[in-house]
């Protein structure tokens, strides 16, 4: 007897964890909007399954920390029969609450919806074009914003409250959106269990996403460049020994914003429609 067909839509809430089988072994994967498109398993899980490296390996950098990864093709079943799919794994833990992570773009559903809360009065739908980022979706999926003559990649994370940007993106926001440091340096968990120094920035000109406005972001001020061009407000400068290096943007950089739950406060749902290639927000 053929297995039942999967529904058109997968609806997630809470920890956003699904159960799948890989090579016949049941696993729990955390569905993360900002995750790499292919399933990425924790190091101990890959070892337990006896996964052997294929021809495609990779290395990611989280600040100065190196994360080494491998991949190969394996049998994956989401509940409607096995199919072959590329699986990634690293020498770090990609998830602290599951056996690994997976992007909504890697799932065999037409739509994946994250339930965030109840829709309030006056809630409206926002629909934006969905893009794939990076080779083989290694940078996940999101939307591309055309801002001040630049293409800015915009993604969501439901694993954190704050919005994160790199130093070059922070520098660009300072130059074109009047961003200034308004918080003190602190350590923030980024990914793979790695913490990096960040500092809150407030924008003089918010970034609009439909009726939503991004007002603040935490800048990874020492990663992938420096915090060139970012000034500090008087209050933020008073207790900080951070040296701000002022410089010009000389070359193209990967401008990417990963918005957290604080930006999505008041939103009822976040929907990735793989068939229509749209990202929908109900807020």
C-alpha angles and dihedrals in degrees: 000000000000116000116254118272117254118248119254092246134045113203117200134186140161110021092356093230125159131187120234135160123235116192087347094306118119114235136176116228127192110225107219124179092216096044126116111275096244120065109269116202129204116256095249092049093052089049092049091051091047094233114184121212118254129201096285115076128160144188126216126195122216099186105302093339117104120217113194120204142181135190143195140165118274142166112270128184122191092178103287101075135295124298132173116257137165113256124199127202134176140199089254136060111270092189131029094195103041143024092270146322135271135186122236086238090064095056123096095238130105090225135020116195126191112205108218103169144302120319111248127216112292094022113164137190122249117195122190134172114269119227135191114229126209135354111323088355091292089151094047128229135301141119132298117227122199103218126170092336095312134101110235121192112223123194138164132234123195092184095075140033100221129074114239131208133169125246094262090050090047090050090051091049089051092051100043105022101035094246119178132180109257100165137060124254115274140163116262129188106241110173140309089035092295121137122205134183114265136174130201118248126194119208123223088203111039122217112243124217103180104302092339119098127202107217104163139029135178110239121213087218099184100040126096093354135344136289093263116173096009113129125194128232115244092257094050093045096053098075101026131096092191111135112220114211113205116213144143126260100251102172142023115277134186103265108200134163122193107196119206135207094283089067089049095050108135093022119124100200148001116210130192108198107195095182097051092032093230136131113217131198125189108200 
